[in-house]
């Protein structure tokens, strides 16, 4: 189980962050003062620390050495400061990431997926998917490559399907739950994945791939309008490509063709 240490002097934020963590099956420890932080660090090691920047005694981005004198764990700065100011503070720190408030489920899943060791990730996402039939043993559909498109914008998904249909058999789903269900039961030559999805997000899909289908990470193309604060938790080296919305619609079929070319 992932253990999250939340450091913030705002009681409302601590309560919200704890609820978000516990809803995902994470263990959460929340502290509001430097003294409470010292006590928490004497206990079991957290897997990640969510550290408020604007603390009353010592700024959170200066507390990395204190935390790591006890435990070598990733630290993510959290703040209501404007993103440009928070980014500069992050660059002056030894933290591993930064999140602008408010803390949302997608931000939490993103930072945990990226910074916490894979052996610690809980497979909560797959529990929402009903029991599936046996996994397919072939990736092609009648000899055609199979492409999974995960996009909740109907206009965009229709256009993506249109530009990709000449390259293979395209299956489109509108949320992360549908994507994970498809990935449970079938093989795909290429996955086109949006990050910001209803219900389970694209980060849930990536987490599922990391744990259950790591072979498909290099067959995944991210298409997203997410900002830098979110994209920092995507490891582009593990994926095939990342396209930023709005993107050139000639680029997507080129990438997919390049990806499935040896198989097609």
N, C-alpha and C positions, 0 to 999 in steps of 0.2 A: 504494500500500500504506500502511495506517495504521501510524505509528511511535509506539510507546508507551514513555514513560520511566517506569520504576518506581523510586521512592525509598523504601527501607525498610532499617533496620539489621538485620532478621531474615533470615538467609541462607535459611532454609527457606521463608519467605514469598516472597522474591525468586525462588527457583527455581520455586515453584508458580505464581506470577503469570506468569513468563516462559513456562512450559509452556502455560498457558491462552491467552496471547496468540498464541503460535506455532501452536497448534492451530487458531486461527481465521484464520490467514494474516496475522497482524499481525507487524511487526518489533518486537522487544522489546529495550530496553536497560535493565539493572538496576544500580543503584548503592546503596551502603550507607553512605556517609559524605559529609560536606559537601564534602570535597576531590574525591571522585569525581563529585559533582553538578556542581561547577564545571567539571571536565573534560568531562563529558557535554554541558553547555550550550555548550561551545565547538565542538561538532560539529554535524551536521545537526539542524535544528529538529524536535522531536517534534511530533506532532499532538495529543497529550494527555499529561498528567503524572498518574500515580497516586502521591500523596504521603502517606506515613505521617505521622501526627500526632505520635506519641510518639518523636521522634528524640532522641539523646543530647545534641546541642549546642544547636540551635535548634528549637523546636517546628515541625512541618511546616506548621501553619496560618499561620505567620509568614514563610514562605519565598516567598510569591507574588511579592513585589517583586523578589527575586533572580532568579527564573525569568523574569519578564517584562521584566527589564532586558536580557535576551538575545533572548527569543522571546515573541511575543504568542500564547500558546496556552492552552487551557482546562486547569484544574487540578481534580482530584477528590481530596478528602481520604479517606484510608483508615485505619481504626483499629479496635482491639478494645475501645475504650471503650464504655460503655453508649450507646445511641442518643441519649438526651436530652442527655448531655454532649457527644457528637460534634456534634449539631445546633447546640448553643450555640457550640461552637468554630468551626463552619462560618459561623455568622452573624457572628462577629467577624473573619472572614477575607475575602479577596477571591477565594476559590475559587469554582468553578462548580457543585460538587456534592460529595456525600459518600457513602461506602460503608462500612457496618459489616463487619468481618471475620467469617467467612471470605469471601474473594473467590471468587465462583462464576461459572460461565459466564454465567448470566442477568444477573448484576450487571455483568459486563464488557461484554456485548453491549448492555445498556441504556445504560450511560454512553457508550460509543462511538457508538451510534446517535444519541443526543441531542446530544452535545457536539462531535463531529467533523464537519467539513464533508462534505456529501453527495458531493462529487466524490472524496473519499478513501475512501469506504466500499467494501469489496470485496464482490462478490456471491457469497460462498462458499455462502450458504444455498441458492441455486438449483442448485448443482452436484449436490446429492443427489437432485434430482428427475429422473426418467427423461425422455427425449425425449417431448414432448407433441404431440398433434395440433394442427391449426390452431386459432387463437383464434376463439371465437364472435364473431359480429358483432352479436348482439342480446342485450339484457339480460333480456328477458322469456321466460317458459316458457309457451307457449300463451296469451299475453296477460297472464300473472300476473307480478308482480315476483319477482325471484329474491333469496333471502336465504341467506347463508352463515353458519352457526353453527360456531364453533371452540371446543370445550369438551370436556375429558377426563373430567369427572365424569359418569357415565352418568345418574344420577338428575337432575342439574341440566340436562344437555343434553336429556333427554326432556321436562322441564317447559318449557324454553325453546321447544323445537319445538312443544309443545302450544299455548302462548299465542301463537305467531307464525303457525301454519299457516293461519289465516283471512286473513292479510295477503298471503300469496304462497306461492311454491314454496320450501320450506326444504330446504337441503342441509346435513347435519351431518358434520363431521370431528372427529377426536379429538386431533390434534397439529398442530404447525406445518408439518411436512412435507406433510401432507395438504392443509392450507390453501394453501400455496404452489403445490402441484400444481393445485388448483382455480383459483387466480388466474392461473396460466399459460394456462389453456385457456378460461376463461369470464369473462363480465361479470356483475357482481352489483349489485343496487340497494342492498343493505345488507349489512354484515358485522358480526356480533356476535362479539367476539374476547376470549377469556381470555388472560391474560399468562403464567401459570405452566403450561406444557405440557410433556409428555415430549418427548424428542429436541429438535427445533427449537422454540424458545419463541415466545411472542407478540411478543417484541422482534425475532426473526428475520422474522416476518411483516411487522411494521411497517417493518423495514429494506428488505424486498423491495418493499413498496408505495412507499416513498420513492424507490427507484431505478427501478422498473419500472412501477408503477401509481399515481403520485401523485394521479391523478384519483379514486382510491377512498379516500384518507385521510379526506376529508370525508363518506364514506359508512360510516365505521367507528365502532362503539360498543364501547368497552372495558367488560367486566364482570370485575372482579378483586377478590381478597381481599388483594392485595399491600399492604405497609405503605408509609409515607411515604418510606422510604429508597429504595424501588423506584419509586414513582409519580412522584418528582421528575424521572425521566428520560422521562416521557411529556409531550409538549407537547399539552395539551388543546386549544389553539387550532387545531392541525392536524387534529384529529379531530372527529367529530360530538358525541360525549358520552362521559363516563366514569361508570360505575355501580359503586359499591362493594358487594361482597358482605358480608353478605346484603342484597339489595335488594328493593324492593317489586315483585312480579311484574306489577302493573298499569302500572308505569312503563316497562318494556321495550317492550311493544306500543305504548304511547303514543309513545315516541321513534321506533320503527321506522315507525309509521304517519305520523308527522310528516315523517320523512326521505323516505319513498317516495311520500308523498301526491301531489306534482306529477306523478310518473311513473305512478302506479297508475291 
